[in-house]
Amino acid sequence: MPVTKQEIEAIRVAIETARAPVTAKQVSKEALRSEKRVHVSRCEIILKRLVADEIAFEHPPSRSRCPVRYWYKDVVSRLAEQVETIVSLHPDSPPTLVQVKNSFSKCDLPWFDEAVGILINQRRLFEIRCRRTRRLSAKIPTAELMLSASDLQHLDRVIRKTASCRRTTLTVDDLLRFLGTSPDSSRKGAPPPLSESLLKAWYDQELPGLLGATSVPIPRTWERYKKWSIEQGMDPDLHAFHTVLERLAQEKTVELVPHSRSQPIPRNEQDLLMMGSHGETIYFWRWRTGSEK
């Protein structure tokens, strides 16, 4: 018996609303209201189709001899979010890479390094290397964190050795302040103050190209924000960008619109999106009119 559109839609919704990867049996129980083998098998067939269309993604079994799991995000994206959350819980004492890695089960470890690499490349996390120890920081690290005790001792020796060459006194603290205050440091790395008026200006500029629609893709606005941040000499901050949209949504100034999932979301856009309160993927946003507020 061929699968129906209703079954496909129910299974797609079950995957998108799940808080974590789920098995075909769990999906069948939620979407088809049955755990019978015949219905689980039908569910597996549909899940394979969704995986082929990149609407769902396979995840490794939670334990050996357990079935494969499925979710609306791929394994690397899921791990990247978990790593970022773990590191952000320790803003003043960056955990070591080993400590973060030990927070994951063995089934996820093959993708761990790739997830960390993506976070570092996107400047969502920062790596601190000190001798053989590697730490992960949610904030741009200071010079003190980047240097070991032996590094500081070496700097002190260099300062004392070159004292006769200078007209003014120099200390290690002076040098650390200099390392932390390069010409652009007062601006570089600080989240840009994205204002409501600037966001509204970008929205108005997008409207003519929407061909009558009123919702702007979040990835498109992110590209505007990223370009503007770089022009201002600042680092684009995805968390700050999301925070502004979420605050304006709470104030009923903008509306966050979920993705319909009629077309798969490109992988390079997935990490730029937010999740709604019901687990849905937020892909668009629109400015509310006066009568809607």
matplotlib code that plots the C-alpha trace (Angstrom):
import matplotlib.pyplot as plt

x = [0.0, 1.6, 2.2, -0.2, 0.5, -1.1, 1.3, 4.3, 3.1, 2.4, 5.9, 7.5, 5.8, 6.8, 10.4, 10.4, 8.7, 10.9, 13.3, 15.9, 16.6, 14.0, 13.7, 11.3, 9.2, 9.0, 8.0, 5.4, 3.9, 3.6, 2.6, 0.7, -0.5, 0.8, 3.9, 2.9, 5.7, 3.8, 3.3, 6.9, 8.1, 5.9, 7.4, 10.9, 10.1, 8.9, 11.8, 14.2, 12.5, 12.7, 16.4, 16.9, 15.2, 17.3, 14.2, 15.3, 18.7, 19.9, 21.6, 23.6, 22.0, 22.1, 23.6, 24.9, 22.3, 19.7, 18.0, 19.2, 17.5, 16.1, 15.8, 15.3, 18.9, 22.0, 24.4, 27.1, 24.6, 23.1, 26.5, 27.6, 24.6, 25.3, 29.0, 28.1, 25.6, 28.1, 30.9, 28.5, 27.7, 31.3, 32.0, 34.7, 36.4, 36.6, 36.4, 39.1, 38.3, 38.6, 36.0, 33.6, 34.2, 33.5, 30.0, 29.1, 28.3, 30.6, 28.1, 28.5, 32.3, 33.0, 31.4, 32.7, 35.8, 33.9, 31.3, 34.0, 35.8, 32.6, 32.0, 35.6, 35.5, 32.2, 33.7, 30.9, 33.6, 37.2, 40.1, 42.7, 45.9, 48.3, 51.0, 49.2, 45.9, 43.1, 40.2, 37.0, 35.7, 32.4, 34.1, 37.1, 39.9, 42.1, 45.9, 46.2, 44.2, 46.3, 49.6, 51.0, 52.9, 56.2, 55.2, 54.7, 58.0, 59.7, 58.1, 59.3, 62.8, 62.6, 61.4, 64.2, 66.8, 65.7, 65.1, 68.2, 66.8, 63.7, 63.1, 60.0, 59.3, 57.5, 55.9, 54.3, 50.9, 51.6, 52.5, 49.3, 47.2, 48.9, 48.2, 44.6, 44.2, 45.3, 44.0, 40.8, 40.2, 37.9, 35.5, 36.6, 34.9, 32.1, 28.6, 27.3, 24.5, 21.8, 19.0, 15.3, 15.5, 18.3, 16.5, 13.4, 15.4, 16.8, 13.2, 11.9, 14.8, 13.9, 10.1, 10.3, 12.1, 9.6, 7.1, 4.2, 5.2, 6.0, 8.3, 12.1, 14.3, 16.5, 19.6, 19.3, 19.0, 22.0, 24.1, 23.1, 24.0, 27.3, 28.3, 27.4, 29.3, 32.5, 32.1, 31.8, 35.0, 33.1, 32.6, 29.0, 27.4, 24.7, 23.5, 23.1, 21.3, 18.8, 18.3, 17.2, 14.7, 13.4, 13.0, 11.1, 8.9, 8.0, 7.2, 4.9, 7.0, 7.9, 6.5, 8.8, 7.5, 8.2, 9.5, 6.9, 9.3, 7.9, 11.5, 14.6, 16.6, 20.2, 22.7, 24.7, 21.6, 20.5, 22.9, 21.6, 18.0, 16.2, 13.7, 10.2, 8.6, 7.1, 10.3, 9.5, 12.3, 12.0, 13.1, 11.3, 10.5, 8.1, 7.4, 4.0, 1.6, 0.1, -3.2, -1.5, 0.3]
y = [0.0, 3.3, 6.0, 9.0, 12.7, 12.9, 10.4, 12.2, 15.5, 14.0, 12.4, 15.6, 17.6, 15.0, 15.3, 19.1, 19.3, 16.7, 18.2, 15.7, 12.9, 10.2, 6.6, 5.5, 3.8, 7.0, 8.9, 6.3, 6.6, 10.4, 10.7, 7.5, 6.8, 3.3, 1.2, -1.8, -3.2, -2.6, 1.1, 1.5, 0.0, 2.5, 5.3, 4.1, 4.3, 7.8, 8.9, 7.6, 9.7, 12.8, 12.1, 11.9, 15.3, 16.7, 17.5, 15.0, 13.7, 10.4, 10.5, 7.6, 5.3, 6.4, 3.1, 0.0, -2.3, 0.5, 1.8, 4.9, 8.2, 11.0, 14.8, 18.0, 19.1, 17.2, 15.7, 18.4, 21.2, 19.6, 19.0, 22.6, 24.0, 21.7, 22.7, 26.4, 26.0, 24.1, 26.7, 29.6, 28.3, 29.1, 32.7, 33.4, 30.0, 28.5, 24.7, 22.6, 20.9, 17.5, 18.6, 19.6, 16.4, 14.3, 15.8, 13.8, 10.2, 8.0, 7.8, 11.6, 11.8, 11.2, 14.6, 16.5, 18.0, 19.1, 20.8, 22.6, 23.7, 25.2, 27.2, 28.5, 29.4, 31.3, 33.0, 31.7, 30.3, 31.1, 28.6, 29.3, 27.3, 27.2, 24.7, 21.3, 22.5, 23.7, 25.7, 27.0, 30.4, 32.1, 35.5, 36.8, 35.8, 38.4, 38.4, 37.0, 33.9, 33.4, 33.4, 30.8, 31.6, 30.8, 33.2, 36.0, 35.2, 35.4, 38.7, 40.0, 38.9, 40.7, 43.9, 43.9, 43.0, 45.9, 48.4, 50.5, 51.1, 52.9, 56.3, 55.3, 52.5, 49.4, 46.6, 43.3, 44.8, 47.7, 45.2, 43.1, 46.3, 47.1, 43.6, 43.9, 47.4, 47.3, 50.1, 48.3, 46.5, 49.2, 48.3, 44.9, 42.0, 44.1, 43.2, 46.0, 48.0, 46.9, 49.4, 49.0, 51.9, 50.3, 47.0, 48.8, 50.5, 47.2, 45.7, 48.6, 48.2, 44.5, 45.0, 46.0, 42.8, 40.5, 40.7, 41.4, 39.2, 40.8, 38.3, 38.6, 35.5, 35.7, 34.6, 37.6, 40.0, 38.3, 39.0, 42.7, 42.8, 41.0, 43.4, 46.4, 45.0, 44.6, 48.1, 49.4, 47.5, 45.1, 41.3, 40.2, 38.4, 35.8, 35.7, 39.5, 39.4, 36.8, 38.6, 41.8, 39.9, 38.0, 41.2, 42.9, 39.8, 39.9, 43.6, 42.7, 45.0, 42.1, 38.7, 35.6, 33.3, 29.5, 27.7, 25.8, 23.0, 22.6, 23.1, 21.9, 24.6, 24.9, 23.5, 26.8, 28.6, 26.2, 27.5, 31.1, 30.3, 30.2, 27.8, 28.8, 28.0, 24.8, 23.6, 25.0, 26.5, 30.3, 31.3, 34.6, 37.8, 40.6, 44.1, 44.4, 47.2, 49.5, 47.7, 44.4, 45.6]
z = [0.0, -1.1, 1.5, 1.6, 1.6, 5.0, 6.5, 5.0, 6.4, 9.8, 10.0, 8.8, 11.5, 14.1, 13.1, 13.2, 16.6, 18.3, 20.8, 20.0, 17.4, 17.5, 16.2, 13.5, 16.3, 18.2, 15.1, 14.3, 17.8, 17.4, 13.8, 13.0, 16.6, 16.4, 17.3, 15.3, 13.1, 9.9, 10.7, 11.9, 8.6, 6.7, 8.8, 8.0, 4.2, 4.6, 6.7, 4.1, 1.5, 3.8, 4.3, 0.5, 0.2, 3.1, 5.0, 7.7, 8.7, 10.1, 13.5, 15.0, 17.5, 21.1, 22.1, 20.3, 18.9, 19.0, 15.8, 13.9, 14.8, 12.7, 13.2, 11.1, 11.7, 10.7, 13.3, 12.9, 13.4, 16.5, 18.0, 17.2, 19.1, 22.1, 22.2, 22.0, 24.8, 27.0, 26.5, 27.0, 30.5, 31.6, 30.4, 32.9, 33.1, 29.6, 29.6, 28.0, 24.7, 26.6, 29.2, 26.5, 24.5, 27.6, 27.7, 24.6, 24.1, 22.0, 19.1, 18.5, 18.8, 15.0, 14.3, 17.3, 15.8, 12.7, 14.8, 16.9, 13.7, 12.3, 15.5, 15.5, 11.7, 12.2, 15.3, 17.5, 19.7, 20.2, 20.8, 23.5, 23.1, 26.1, 25.7, 25.3, 26.6, 24.3, 25.7, 24.1, 25.0, 24.1, 24.3, 22.5, 24.8, 26.6, 26.3, 29.8, 28.8, 25.7, 27.5, 29.9, 33.1, 31.3, 28.5, 31.0, 32.6, 29.2, 28.5, 31.9, 31.0, 27.6, 29.3, 31.8, 29.2, 27.0, 29.8, 28.8, 25.3, 26.6, 28.0, 29.9, 32.3, 30.9, 32.8, 31.8, 32.7, 30.3, 27.6, 28.2, 28.0, 24.7, 23.3, 24.3, 22.8, 19.2, 16.9, 16.1, 19.4, 20.9, 18.1, 16.7, 18.4, 20.1, 19.0, 16.7, 18.2, 15.7, 16.1, 15.4, 12.9, 10.9, 10.8, 9.6, 6.9, 5.6, 5.6, 3.5, 1.1, 0.7, 0.1, -3.7, -4.5, -2.7, -5.5, -3.2, -0.3, 3.0, 4.7, 4.4, 4.7, 7.8, 6.0, 3.6, 6.5, 8.2, 5.1, 5.3, 9.0, 8.4, 5.7, 7.8, 10.8, 8.8, 7.4, 10.9, 11.9, 14.1, 14.3, 13.3, 16.2, 15.4, 19.0, 19.1, 15.7, 17.0, 20.2, 18.4, 16.3, 19.3, 21.4, 18.6, 18.2, 21.9, 21.6, 18.6, 16.3, 14.0, 13.3, 13.0, 10.3, 10.2, 7.1, 5.2, 4.5, 0.9, -0.1, 1.9, 3.6, 2.2, 4.7, 4.7, 6.0, 8.7, 11.4, 10.8, 11.7, 15.0, 16.6, 17.6, 20.9, 19.4, 17.8, 14.4, 12.2, 11.9, 8.3, 7.6, 9.5, 8.7, 10.0, 11.6, 10.5, 13.0, 13.1, 13.8, 17.0]

ax = plt.figure().add_subplot(projection="3d")
ax.plot(x, y, z, "-o")
ax.set_aspect("equal")
plt.show()
